[in-house]
Amino acid sequence: MSNISTSLRRPEIEQSILNPVFLTLWAMQALTQTSQNVINFALLILAQTITGSTAHVSFIILSFSLPAVIFSSVAGVLVDHWNKRAVMAASNIIRAFAVASYIFVNDSSDMPRVYLASFVLASAAQFFAPAEGAVIPRIVGKRALITANSLYNLTFMASQFLGFTIIGWLLIRFMGLRNVFILIAVLYAIAAIVIATLPIPDIRARTDEGISLEKIWQDLREGWHFIIERRSLAITIIHLSIANSSYLMLGTLGPSFVTNILHIRSEDLGLLLAPAGLFTLLGIILVNKLAKPSNRHEMIHFGLMGVGVSVVGLAITTPITNLIAENASVITPSWLTTFIAVLLSMLFGFSAAFVAIPAQTVLQEKSHDYNRARVLSTFYTVSNAASFFPILLAGSIADHIGILQTMTIIGLFIVTVGASSQYLFLQNNRNWDKTRIGITETFPRKGSKA
């Protein structure tokens, strides 16, 4: 990017990012996402402490996963019709009450109530995400979307890492589970009050019609039709879904990998996660500097290839280090394997940033105010549905054919998707962002707000 174009963009971007509405919404996102990850960690501890059963821990995870599959698309349709600020505020109030219910859990007989509250908690989040994603382009403008999404992805990664590990562990250690639940419930309530006071634009699909089951079904069909007939949207959703499914499958295999391959404790999985997270942050910074409307898809494709190569590399660390150790016996295979694995985890995290941020930006740029929530929620539905069974099957597949073999298959699949997508893009890049021939733009309809 030239110095001239950079200087032209910088004032707009700085003004957008320093927008008090954006900064406040971003701060509330950081607060609620960190709180959510603290709760995720706390609930796993609660289930293990009260029941001592891994089955109950699995049920906790299931109660958080199902709402994304069941409600994402419907939530997006409803959010398109509703006031986004009210949706985000109500979502946080519901989550505050759900978390408060954990305070009264005493023994294993209360676990069904925990599952129900967790299901409600995750369901409320399905409405918050598309509402937030739909208003960001209106608040910051399209020119600043990459920067805004970089900041949001940075916050998302930091909240996952800090909330689920350091902050969650420290809060529970020094405050106890019950007090942590009280604290998080209060934080959700504060976030609801703050968001309710923000001057967020009221963007709705239609204001002159009610909502019925027939209209919900019609809007769902329109949302899917809108995506399917727009190549860049459909392909981007597929890419993101494949990437997210692969990440979650690798997360399932992570503890076994560090224990059986690296020969370190499963609790030390952070040895790989920390470098990956750090280089994801570096990748986010670089994406923000390099991204242009013309290179969004290529960044995604090369990011997928980088992720796939790093996964394959992790799978072949043992034979590589054994070969090197034969010629340099002073280096022990276990230390060398761990060192190479850390380097590959850095490549993994760095490449993941090149998939997530440009893809999220494409979804926002190629959709409209009146249906952006539907597009985003459709992605959440497809992504979570696509990852649900792979997560359940990853462990059993690894038990049958081996951890390294499973990781090799996953890595090669991701590389193939990235390479083939880049090849097709180069063959037909001029038409990549166009709708199919013969399809006319039927949106927005009369009565919509754009």
C-alpha beads as a LAMMPS data file, in Angstrom:
LAMMPS data file: protein, C-alpha beads

450 atoms
449 bonds

1 atom types
1 bond types

-500.0 500.0 xlo xhi
-500.0 500.0 ylo yhi
-500.0 500.0 zlo zhi

Masses

1 110.0

Atoms # bond

1 1 1 0.000 0.000 0.000
2 1 1 1.426 3.355 -0.946
3 1 1 2.219 6.091 1.540
4 1 1 -0.436 8.290 -0.070
5 1 1 -3.220 5.731 0.289
6 1 1 -2.121 4.938 3.815
7 1 1 -2.197 8.610 4.799
8 1 1 -5.672 8.940 3.302
9 1 1 -6.996 5.965 5.210
10 1 1 -5.369 6.666 8.582
11 1 1 -7.505 9.666 9.658
12 1 1 -10.717 7.809 8.776
13 1 1 -9.642 4.673 10.607
14 1 1 -8.413 6.546 13.680
15 1 1 -11.638 8.540 13.843
16 1 1 -13.697 5.321 13.578
17 1 1 -11.718 3.431 16.195
18 1 1 -11.781 6.409 18.593
19 1 1 -15.550 6.648 18.196
20 1 1 -16.888 6.502 21.798
21 1 1 -19.762 4.223 20.756
22 1 1 -17.361 1.737 19.166
23 1 1 -14.913 1.910 22.075
24 1 1 -17.691 1.319 24.608
25 1 1 -19.169 -1.581 22.625
26 1 1 -15.692 -3.059 22.276
27 1 1 -15.106 -2.721 26.040
28 1 1 -18.400 -4.478 26.753
29 1 1 -17.447 -7.212 24.304
30 1 1 -14.149 -7.696 26.150
31 1 1 -15.973 -7.787 29.489
32 1 1 -18.710 -10.232 28.459
33 1 1 -16.465 -12.562 26.452
34 1 1 -13.927 -12.798 29.249
35 1 1 -16.792 -13.427 31.677
36 1 1 -18.168 -16.141 29.392
37 1 1 -14.827 -17.944 29.302
38 1 1 -14.432 -17.650 33.072
39 1 1 -17.879 -19.255 33.415
40 1 1 -16.952 -22.025 30.969
41 1 1 -13.913 -22.838 33.083
42 1 1 -15.838 -22.527 36.346
43 1 1 -18.612 -24.871 35.168
44 1 1 -16.120 -27.573 34.234
45 1 1 -14.616 -27.270 37.726
46 1 1 -18.111 -27.282 39.256
47 1 1 -19.149 -30.447 37.403
48 1 1 -15.923 -32.247 38.236
49 1 1 -15.990 -31.130 41.892
50 1 1 -19.619 -32.051 42.574
51 1 1 -19.914 -35.246 40.520
52 1 1 -16.364 -36.469 39.909
53 1 1 -17.672 -37.711 36.546
54 1 1 -16.280 -36.923 33.103
55 1 1 -19.729 -37.708 31.686
56 1 1 -21.161 -34.708 33.510
57 1 1 -18.325 -32.557 32.167
58 1 1 -19.268 -33.730 28.653
59 1 1 -22.905 -32.791 29.294
60 1 1 -21.780 -29.289 30.275
61 1 1 -19.933 -28.923 26.967
62 1 1 -22.954 -30.303 25.101
63 1 1 -25.298 -27.825 26.787
64 1 1 -23.113 -24.985 25.482
65 1 1 -22.803 -26.432 21.966
66 1 1 -26.398 -27.288 21.083
67 1 1 -27.871 -23.747 21.117
68 1 1 -25.491 -22.642 18.366
69 1 1 -26.756 -25.430 16.111
70 1 1 -30.435 -24.998 16.998
71 1 1 -30.920 -21.241 17.262
72 1 1 -28.281 -19.430 15.207
73 1 1 -30.250 -19.022 11.970
74 1 1 -33.574 -18.263 13.672
75 1 1 -31.821 -15.789 15.958
76 1 1 -30.381 -13.983 12.952
77 1 1 -33.805 -13.648 11.326
78 1 1 -35.355 -12.262 14.499
79 1 1 -32.421 -9.928 15.155
80 1 1 -32.799 -8.481 11.651
81 1 1 -36.316 -7.354 12.702
82 1 1 -35.424 -6.132 16.183
83 1 1 -33.588 -3.207 17.685
84 1 1 -29.965 -4.400 17.944
85 1 1 -29.207 -2.404 21.088
86 1 1 -32.222 -3.896 22.876
87 1 1 -31.200 -7.394 21.766
88 1 1 -27.666 -7.031 23.145
89 1 1 -28.891 -5.558 26.426
90 1 1 -31.555 -8.261 26.875
91 1 1 -29.014 -10.979 26.049
92 1 1 -26.763 -9.806 28.874
93 1 1 -29.666 -9.579 31.344
94 1 1 -30.671 -13.180 30.538
95 1 1 -27.094 -14.318 30.956
96 1 1 -26.867 -12.518 34.298
97 1 1 -29.881 -14.445 35.626
98 1 1 -28.566 -17.733 34.198
99 1 1 -25.201 -17.293 35.928
100 1 1 -26.905 -16.239 39.173
101 1 1 -28.739 -19.582 39.231
102 1 1 -25.400 -21.395 39.658
103 1 1 -25.053 -19.790 43.087
104 1 1 -27.668 -22.172 44.473
105 1 1 -26.078 -25.415 43.213
106 1 1 -25.083 -27.643 46.134
107 1 1 -24.796 -31.273 44.986
108 1 1 -25.116 -33.624 42.005
109 1 1 -28.916 -33.563 42.175
110 1 1 -28.751 -29.927 41.027
111 1 1 -26.825 -30.738 37.841
112 1 1 -29.926 -30.905 35.562
113 1 1 -30.594 -27.293 36.573
114 1 1 -26.987 -26.448 35.698
115 1 1 -27.425 -27.970 32.219
116 1 1 -30.615 -25.983 31.686
117 1 1 -29.035 -22.721 32.840
118 1 1 -26.005 -23.382 30.608
119 1 1 -28.314 -24.022 27.653
120 1 1 -30.120 -20.709 28.316
121 1 1 -26.786 -18.910 28.754
122 1 1 -25.477 -20.145 25.398
123 1 1 -28.824 -19.499 23.689
124 1 1 -28.785 -15.842 24.749
125 1 1 -25.302 -15.514 23.268
126 1 1 -26.681 -16.623 19.874
127 1 1 -28.736 -13.422 19.748
128 1 1 -25.935 -11.155 20.972
129 1 1 -23.343 -12.114 18.324
130 1 1 -25.337 -11.340 15.124
131 1 1 -26.719 -8.135 16.665
132 1 1 -23.228 -6.921 17.498
133 1 1 -21.819 -7.959 14.116
134 1 1 -24.660 -6.203 12.280
135 1 1 -24.081 -2.790 13.875
136 1 1 -20.281 -2.614 13.648
137 1 1 -20.189 -1.608 9.939
138 1 1 -22.682 1.206 10.645
139 1 1 -20.644 2.470 13.613
140 1 1 -17.143 2.415 12.071
141 1 1 -17.842 2.459 8.307
142 1 1 -16.628 -0.047 5.730
143 1 1 -13.157 1.484 5.331
144 1 1 -12.353 0.777 8.972
145 1 1 -13.852 -2.732 9.074
146 1 1 -10.511 -4.531 8.866
147 1 1 -9.166 -2.492 11.791
148 1 1 -12.369 -2.947 13.783
149 1 1 -12.439 -6.691 13.124
150 1 1 -8.751 -6.931 14.007
151 1 1 -9.486 -5.326 17.363
152 1 1 -12.500 -7.555 17.941
153 1 1 -10.591 -10.721 16.985
154 1 1 -7.700 -9.642 19.181
155 1 1 -10.142 -9.225 22.062
156 1 1 -11.779 -12.555 21.289
157 1 1 -8.455 -14.409 21.367
158 1 1 -7.300 -12.615 24.518
159 1 1 -10.597 -13.251 26.317
160 1 1 -10.464 -16.956 25.451
161 1 1 -6.886 -17.350 26.610
162 1 1 -7.072 -15.148 29.724
163 1 1 -10.639 -15.991 30.763
164 1 1 -10.372 -19.753 30.428
165 1 1 -6.910 -20.060 31.946
166 1 1 -5.304 -17.309 34.005
167 1 1 -8.262 -15.154 35.102
168 1 1 -10.646 -18.078 35.644
169 1 1 -8.086 -20.035 37.636
170 1 1 -7.066 -17.051 39.789
171 1 1 -10.649 -15.963 40.523
172 1 1 -11.718 -19.447 41.574
173 1 1 -8.563 -19.950 43.610
174 1 1 -8.927 -16.726 45.626
175 1 1 -12.693 -16.131 45.595
176 1 1 -14.264 -19.582 45.371
177 1 1 -16.834 -20.787 42.846
178 1 1 -19.890 -19.237 44.460
179 1 1 -18.365 -15.746 44.659
180 1 1 -17.147 -16.013 41.081
181 1 1 -20.706 -16.712 39.931
182 1 1 -21.925 -13.644 41.860
183 1 1 -19.208 -11.470 40.297
184 1 1 -19.912 -12.591 36.724
185 1 1 -23.674 -12.139 37.140
186 1 1 -23.050 -8.544 38.285
187 1 1 -20.692 -7.903 35.348
188 1 1 -23.314 -9.114 32.855
189 1 1 -25.875 -6.801 34.452
190 1 1 -23.466 -3.845 34.197
191 1 1 -22.803 -4.628 30.528
192 1 1 -26.551 -4.704 29.850
193 1 1 -27.052 -1.263 31.434
194 1 1 -24.104 0.286 29.571
195 1 1 -25.178 -1.094 26.173
196 1 1 -28.759 0.066 26.744
197 1 1 -27.476 3.655 26.948
198 1 1 -25.406 3.587 23.723
199 1 1 -26.677 5.557 20.675
200 1 1 -26.564 2.536 18.348
201 1 1 -28.346 2.927 14.961
202 1 1 -31.731 1.193 14.785
203 1 1 -31.244 -1.077 11.753
204 1 1 -34.174 -3.340 10.907
205 1 1 -35.265 -5.377 7.913
206 1 1 -38.859 -4.101 8.020
207 1 1 -40.695 -1.893 10.459
208 1 1 -44.198 -2.092 9.005
209 1 1 -44.794 -5.844 9.345
210 1 1 -45.157 -8.196 12.260
211 1 1 -43.231 -11.434 12.744
212 1 1 -44.932 -14.781 12.216
213 1 1 -43.663 -18.322 11.792
214 1 1 -44.373 -18.023 8.086
215 1 1 -42.301 -14.829 7.835
216 1 1 -39.492 -16.372 9.887
217 1 1 -39.365 -19.347 7.523
218 1 1 -39.509 -17.006 4.532
219 1 1 -36.660 -14.891 5.891
220 1 1 -34.596 -18.014 6.596
221 1 1 -35.040 -19.095 2.982
222 1 1 -34.165 -15.595 1.774
223 1 1 -31.031 -15.568 3.909
224 1 1 -29.854 -18.914 2.567
225 1 1 -30.768 -17.855 -0.995
226 1 1 -28.836 -14.606 -0.565
227 1 1 -25.719 -16.526 0.514
228 1 1 -25.925 -19.406 -1.976
229 1 1 -26.315 -17.088 -4.941
230 1 1 -23.303 -15.002 -3.939
231 1 1 -20.168 -16.986 -4.510
232 1 1 -17.846 -15.022 -2.230
233 1 1 -20.231 -15.283 0.737
234 1 1 -20.882 -19.014 0.287
235 1 1 -17.205 -19.877 -0.183
236 1 1 -16.113 -17.708 2.745
237 1 1 -18.630 -19.396 5.053
238 1 1 -17.366 -22.803 3.895
239 1 1 -13.760 -21.761 4.517
240 1 1 -14.490 -20.419 7.985
241 1 1 -16.545 -23.488 8.891
242 1 1 -13.783 -25.860 7.769
243 1 1 -11.180 -23.849 9.665
244 1 1 -13.237 -23.691 12.871
245 1 1 -14.090 -27.399 12.733
246 1 1 -10.429 -28.254 12.276
247 1 1 -9.375 -26.018 15.165
248 1 1 -11.892 -27.669 17.486
249 1 1 -10.864 -31.164 16.387
250 1 1 -7.244 -30.297 17.109
251 1 1 -8.325 -28.920 20.467
252 1 1 -9.872 -32.310 21.211
253 1 1 -6.610 -34.045 20.303
254 1 1 -4.368 -31.480 22.044
255 1 1 -4.171 -33.044 25.522
256 1 1 -3.361 -36.483 24.075
257 1 1 -0.774 -34.947 21.752
258 1 1 1.163 -33.192 24.508
259 1 1 0.949 -36.256 26.758
260 1 1 1.721 -39.075 24.321
261 1 1 3.876 -37.306 21.725
262 1 1 5.607 -34.487 23.583
263 1 1 5.620 -36.480 26.845
264 1 1 4.594 -33.552 29.030
265 1 1 1.585 -33.149 31.313
266 1 1 -1.780 -32.421 29.707
267 1 1 -2.073 -29.332 31.922
268 1 1 0.949 -27.973 30.055
269 1 1 -0.999 -27.670 26.793
270 1 1 -0.443 -23.943 27.286
271 1 1 3.136 -24.520 26.158
272 1 1 1.706 -24.748 22.639
273 1 1 -1.331 -22.501 23.076
274 1 1 0.600 -19.493 24.405
275 1 1 2.984 -19.179 21.398
276 1 1 0.090 -19.823 19.025
277 1 1 -1.945 -17.087 20.713
278 1 1 0.972 -14.646 20.659
279 1 1 1.579 -15.168 16.947
280 1 1 -2.138 -14.892 16.254
281 1 1 -1.937 -11.404 17.718
282 1 1 1.083 -10.638 15.516
283 1 1 -0.834 -12.004 12.523
284 1 1 -3.779 -9.748 13.326
285 1 1 -1.477 -6.714 13.331
286 1 1 0.032 -7.712 9.976
287 1 1 -3.367 -8.426 8.414
288 1 1 -4.470 -4.939 9.385
289 1 1 -1.472 -3.478 7.540
290 1 1 -1.654 -5.651 4.407
291 1 1 -5.371 -6.189 3.829
292 1 1 -7.049 -4.561 0.825
293 1 1 -10.428 -5.236 -0.797
294 1 1 -8.617 -6.950 -3.662
295 1 1 -6.659 -9.463 -1.567
296 1 1 -9.209 -10.608 1.047
297 1 1 -9.767 -14.052 -0.501
298 1 1 -6.111 -14.713 -1.272
299 1 1 -5.216 -13.989 2.349
300 1 1 -7.826 -16.555 3.419
301 1 1 -6.493 -19.182 0.991
302 1 1 -2.853 -18.769 2.007
303 1 1 -3.899 -18.667 5.645
304 1 1 -5.624 -22.037 5.248
305 1 1 -2.527 -23.484 3.603
306 1 1 -0.359 -22.182 6.448
307 1 1 -2.665 -23.734 9.038
308 1 1 -2.663 -27.060 7.180
309 1 1 1.125 -27.126 6.796
310 1 1 1.598 -26.446 10.518
311 1 1 -0.782 -29.288 11.450
312 1 1 0.984 -31.747 9.131
313 1 1 4.287 -30.543 10.575
314 1 1 3.083 -31.234 14.111
315 1 1 2.074 -34.741 13.007
316 1 1 5.521 -35.587 11.634
317 1 1 7.602 -34.049 14.434
318 1 1 8.435 -37.413 15.968
319 1 1 9.971 -39.061 12.848
320 1 1 11.798 -35.817 12.005
321 1 1 13.329 -35.443 15.468
322 1 1 14.255 -39.128 15.605
323 1 1 16.093 -38.713 12.301
324 1 1 17.936 -35.602 13.502
325 1 1 18.757 -37.183 16.856
326 1 1 20.568 -40.038 15.113
327 1 1 23.074 -37.511 13.735
328 1 1 23.183 -35.174 16.766
329 1 1 22.855 -37.290 19.863
330 1 1 23.543 -34.342 22.154
331 1 1 20.019 -33.112 21.427
332 1 1 17.465 -35.290 23.142
333 1 1 14.476 -36.221 20.934
334 1 1 11.899 -35.062 23.506
335 1 1 13.313 -31.538 23.804
336 1 1 13.780 -31.208 20.064
337 1 1 10.255 -32.438 19.392
338 1 1 8.830 -29.888 21.818
339 1 1 10.916 -27.085 20.297
340 1 1 9.741 -27.889 16.761
341 1 1 6.142 -28.209 17.984
342 1 1 6.343 -24.730 19.548
343 1 1 7.635 -23.260 16.254
344 1 1 4.826 -24.950 14.323
345 1 1 2.248 -23.712 16.809
346 1 1 3.490 -20.195 16.068
347 1 1 2.916 -20.783 12.339
348 1 1 -0.528 -22.160 13.144
349 1 1 -1.564 -19.094 15.134
350 1 1 -0.060 -16.656 12.637
351 1 1 -1.845 -18.333 9.708
352 1 1 -5.164 -18.536 11.566
353 1 1 -5.283 -14.724 11.741
354 1 1 -5.105 -14.583 7.934
355 1 1 -8.223 -16.755 7.751
356 1 1 -10.408 -15.272 10.483
357 1 1 -10.168 -11.511 9.978
358 1 1 -10.463 -11.232 6.172
359 1 1 -13.257 -13.845 6.179
360 1 1 -15.248 -12.006 8.850
361 1 1 -14.787 -8.783 6.897
362 1 1 -16.057 -10.388 3.681
363 1 1 -19.216 -11.559 5.463
364 1 1 -19.876 -8.026 6.699
365 1 1 -18.960 -6.235 3.472
366 1 1 -20.940 -8.476 1.121
367 1 1 -24.139 -8.408 3.181
368 1 1 -26.500 -5.491 3.760
369 1 1 -27.920 -3.712 6.787
370 1 1 -31.280 -5.443 6.421
371 1 1 -29.896 -9.011 6.311
372 1 1 -26.394 -8.880 7.809
373 1 1 -27.519 -10.544 11.039
374 1 1 -29.014 -13.409 9.018
375 1 1 -25.791 -13.863 7.068
376 1 1 -23.679 -13.916 10.233
377 1 1 -26.040 -16.231 12.091
378 1 1 -26.134 -18.590 9.092
379 1 1 -22.363 -18.789 9.339
380 1 1 -22.604 -19.567 13.072
381 1 1 -25.153 -22.310 12.335
382 1 1 -23.137 -23.893 9.523
383 1 1 -19.887 -23.636 11.453
384 1 1 -21.233 -25.142 14.663
385 1 1 -23.216 -27.854 12.878
386 1 1 -20.178 -28.772 10.787
387 1 1 -17.956 -29.033 13.872
388 1 1 -20.385 -30.817 16.201
389 1 1 -19.882 -34.392 14.990
390 1 1 -16.175 -34.023 14.066
391 1 1 -15.490 -32.971 17.653
392 1 1 -17.329 -36.040 18.964
393 1 1 -15.608 -38.347 16.479
394 1 1 -12.059 -36.938 16.600
395 1 1 -11.145 -38.755 19.804
396 1 1 -12.463 -42.152 18.719
397 1 1 -10.846 -41.860 15.282
398 1 1 -7.505 -41.051 16.910
399 1 1 -7.916 -44.074 19.203
400 1 1 -8.344 -46.343 16.178
401 1 1 -5.738 -45.009 13.728
402 1 1 -3.502 -42.910 15.979
403 1 1 -3.181 -39.244 16.965
404 1 1 -0.500 -38.379 14.417
405 1 1 -2.338 -40.099 11.567
406 1 1 -5.525 -38.224 12.409
407 1 1 -3.687 -34.905 12.549
408 1 1 -2.026 -35.656 9.208
409 1 1 -5.414 -36.244 7.565
410 1 1 -6.800 -33.011 9.034
411 1 1 -3.753 -31.012 7.951
412 1 1 -3.692 -32.368 4.399
413 1 1 -7.399 -31.667 4.048
414 1 1 -6.936 -28.024 5.086
415 1 1 -3.965 -27.588 2.715
416 1 1 -6.010 -29.085 -0.139
417 1 1 -8.928 -26.734 0.535
418 1 1 -6.654 -23.676 0.617
419 1 1 -4.617 -24.631 -2.463
420 1 1 -7.618 -25.624 -4.585
421 1 1 -9.462 -22.434 -3.585
422 1 1 -6.479 -20.301 -4.594
423 1 1 -6.217 -22.131 -7.926
424 1 1 -9.907 -21.575 -8.675
425 1 1 -9.609 -17.957 -7.586
426 1 1 -6.736 -17.331 -10.002
427 1 1 -8.711 -18.967 -12.801
428 1 1 -11.844 -16.907 -12.175
429 1 1 -10.931 -14.016 -9.882
430 1 1 -12.848 -11.386 -11.877
431 1 1 -16.148 -13.142 -11.229
432 1 1 -15.362 -14.308 -7.695
433 1 1 -17.410 -11.580 -6.005
434 1 1 -20.265 -11.562 -8.492
435 1 1 -23.650 -13.215 -8.201
436 1 1 -24.422 -16.079 -10.537
437 1 1 -25.418 -15.219 -14.082
438 1 1 -29.138 -14.683 -14.406
439 1 1 -29.680 -13.837 -10.747
440 1 1 -31.157 -10.433 -10.134
441 1 1 -30.839 -8.467 -6.920
442 1 1 -34.162 -8.815 -5.120
443 1 1 -33.193 -7.003 -1.915
444 1 1 -34.068 -4.813 -0.175
445 1 1 -37.802 -5.172 -0.426
446 1 1 -40.274 -2.397 0.015
447 1 1 -40.440 -1.237 3.586
448 1 1 -36.860 -2.169 4.408
449 1 1 -34.251 0.083 5.846
450 1 1 -30.847 0.016 4.265

Bonds

1 1 1 2
2 1 2 3
3 1 3 4
4 1 4 5
5 1 5 6
6 1 6 7
7 1 7 8
8 1 8 9
9 1 9 10
10 1 10 11
11 1 11 12
12 1 12 13
13 1 13 14
14 1 14 15
15 1 15 16
16 1 16 17
17 1 17 18
18 1 18 19
19 1 19 20
20 1 20 21
21 1 21 22
22 1 22 23
23 1 23 24
24 1 24 25
25 1 25 26
26 1 26 27
27 1 27 28
28 1 28 29
29 1 29 30
30 1 30 31
31 1 31 32
32 1 32 33
33 1 33 34
34 1 34 35
35 1 35 36
36 1 36 37
37 1 37 38
38 1 38 39
39 1 39 40
40 1 40 41
41 1 41 42
42 1 42 43
43 1 43 44
44 1 44 45
45 1 45 46
46 1 46 47
47 1 47 48
48 1 48 49
49 1 49 50
50 1 50 51
51 1 51 52
52 1 52 53
53 1 53 54
54 1 54 55
55 1 55 56
56 1 56 57
57 1 57 58
58 1 58 59
59 1 59 60
60 1 60 61
61 1 61 62
62 1 62 63
63 1 63 64
64 1 64 65
65 1 65 66
66 1 66 67
67 1 67 68
68 1 68 69
69 1 69 70
70 1 70 71
71 1 71 72
72 1 72 73
73 1 73 74
74 1 74 75
75 1 75 76
76 1 76 77
77 1 77 78
78 1 78 79
79 1 79 80
80 1 80 81
81 1 81 82
82 1 82 83
83 1 83 84
84 1 84 85
85 1 85 86
86 1 86 87
87 1 87 88
88 1 88 89
89 1 89 90
90 1 90 91
91 1 91 92
92 1 92 93
93 1 93 94
94 1 94 95
95 1 95 96
96 1 96 97
97 1 97 98
98 1 98 99
99 1 99 100
100 1 100 101
101 1 101 102
102 1 102 103
103 1 103 104
104 1 104 105
105 1 105 106
106 1 106 107
107 1 107 108
108 1 108 109
109 1 109 110
110 1 110 111
111 1 111 112
112 1 112 113
113 1 113 114
114 1 114 115
115 1 115 116
116 1 116 117
117 1 117 118
118 1 118 119
119 1 119 120
120 1 120 121
121 1 121 122
122 1 122 123
123 1 123 124
124 1 124 125
125 1 125 126
126 1 126 127
127 1 127 128
128 1 128 129
129 1 129 130
130 1 130 131
131 1 131 132
132 1 132 133
133 1 133 134
134 1 134 135
135 1 135 136
136 1 136 137
137 1 137 138
138 1 138 139
139 1 139 140
140 1 140 141
141 1 141 142
142 1 142 143
143 1 143 144
144 1 144 145
145 1 145 146
146 1 146 147
147 1 147 148
148 1 148 149
149 1 149 150
150 1 150 151
151 1 151 152
152 1 152 153
153 1 153 154
154 1 154 155
155 1 155 156
156 1 156 157
157 1 157 158
158 1 158 159
159 1 159 160
160 1 160 161
161 1 161 162
162 1 162 163
163 1 163 164
164 1 164 165
165 1 165 166
166 1 166 167
167 1 167 168
168 1 168 169
169 1 169 170
170 1 170 171
171 1 171 172
172 1 172 173
173 1 173 174
174 1 174 175
175 1 175 176
176 1 176 177
177 1 177 178
178 1 178 179
179 1 179 180
180 1 180 181
181 1 181 182
182 1 182 183
183 1 183 184
184 1 184 185
185 1 185 186
186 1 186 187
187 1 187 188
188 1 188 189
189 1 189 190
190 1 190 191
191 1 191 192
192 1 192 193
193 1 193 194
194 1 194 195
195 1 195 196
196 1 196 197
197 1 197 198
198 1 198 199
199 1 199 200
200 1 200 201
201 1 201 202
202 1 202 203
203 1 203 204
204 1 204 205
205 1 205 206
206 1 206 207
207 1 207 208
208 1 208 209
209 1 209 210
210 1 210 211
211 1 211 212
212 1 212 213
213 1 213 214
214 1 214 215
215 1 215 216
216 1 216 217
217 1 217 218
218 1 218 219
219 1 219 220
220 1 220 221
221 1 221 222
222 1 222 223
223 1 223 224
224 1 224 225
225 1 225 226
226 1 226 227
227 1 227 228
228 1 228 229
229 1 229 230
230 1 230 231
231 1 231 232
232 1 232 233
233 1 233 234
234 1 234 235
235 1 235 236
236 1 236 237
237 1 237 238
238 1 238 239
239 1 239 240
240 1 240 241
241 1 241 242
242 1 242 243
243 1 243 244
244 1 244 245
245 1 245 246
246 1 246 247
247 1 247 248
248 1 248 249
249 1 249 250
250 1 250 251
251 1 251 252
252 1 252 253
253 1 253 254
254 1 254 255
255 1 255 256
256 1 256 257
257 1 257 258
258 1 258 259
259 1 259 260
260 1 260 261
261 1 261 262
262 1 262 263
263 1 263 264
264 1 264 265
265 1 265 266
266 1 266 267
267 1 267 268
268 1 268 269
269 1 269 270
270 1 270 271
271 1 271 272
272 1 272 273
273 1 273 274
274 1 274 275
275 1 275 276
276 1 276 277
277 1 277 278
278 1 278 279
279 1 279 280
280 1 280 281
281 1 281 282
282 1 282 283
283 1 283 284
284 1 284 285
285 1 285 286
286 1 286 287
287 1 287 288
288 1 288 289
289 1 289 290
290 1 290 291
291 1 291 292
292 1 292 293
293 1 293 294
294 1 294 295
295 1 295 296
296 1 296 297
297 1 297 298
298 1 298 299
299 1 299 300
300 1 300 301
301 1 301 302
302 1 302 303
303 1 303 304
304 1 304 305
305 1 305 306
306 1 306 307
307 1 307 308
308 1 308 309
309 1 309 310
310 1 310 311
311 1 311 312
312 1 312 313
313 1 313 314
314 1 314 315
315 1 315 316
316 1 316 317
317 1 317 318
318 1 318 319
319 1 319 320
320 1 320 321
321 1 321 322
322 1 322 323
323 1 323 324
324 1 324 325
325 1 325 326
326 1 326 327
327 1 327 328
328 1 328 329
329 1 329 330
330 1 330 331
331 1 331 332
332 1 332 333
333 1 333 334
334 1 334 335
335 1 335 336
336 1 336 337
337 1 337 338
338 1 338 339
339 1 339 340
340 1 340 341
341 1 341 342
342 1 342 343
343 1 343 344
344 1 344 345
345 1 345 346
346 1 346 347
347 1 347 348
348 1 348 349
349 1 349 350
350 1 350 351
351 1 351 352
352 1 352 353
353 1 353 354
354 1 354 355
355 1 355 356
356 1 356 357
357 1 357 358
358 1 358 359
359 1 359 360
360 1 360 361
361 1 361 362
362 1 362 363
363 1 363 364
364 1 364 365
365 1 365 366
366 1 366 367
367 1 367 368
368 1 368 369
369 1 369 370
370 1 370 371
371 1 371 372
372 1 372 373
373 1 373 374
374 1 374 375
375 1 375 376
376 1 376 377
377 1 377 378
378 1 378 379
379 1 379 380
380 1 380 381
381 1 381 382
382 1 382 383
383 1 383 384
384 1 384 385
385 1 385 386
386 1 386 387
387 1 387 388
388 1 388 389
389 1 389 390
390 1 390 391
391 1 391 392
392 1 392 393
393 1 393 394
394 1 394 395
395 1 395 396
396 1 396 397
397 1 397 398
398 1 398 399
399 1 399 400
400 1 400 401
401 1 401 402
402 1 402 403
403 1 403 404
404 1 404 405
405 1 405 406
406 1 406 407
407 1 407 408
408 1 408 409
409 1 409 410
410 1 410 411
411 1 411 412
412 1 412 413
413 1 413 414
414 1 414 415
415 1 415 416
416 1 416 417
417 1 417 418
418 1 418 419
419 1 419 420
420 1 420 421
421 1 421 422
422 1 422 423
423 1 423 424
424 1 424 425
425 1 425 426
426 1 426 427
427 1 427 428
428 1 428 429
429 1 429 430
430 1 430 431
431 1 431 432
432 1 432 433
433 1 433 434
434 1 434 435
435 1 435 436
436 1 436 437
437 1 437 438
438 1 438 439
439 1 439 440
440 1 440 441
441 1 441 442
442 1 442 443
443 1 443 444
444 1 444 445
445 1 445 446
446 1 446 447
447 1 447 448
448 1 448 449
449 1 449 450
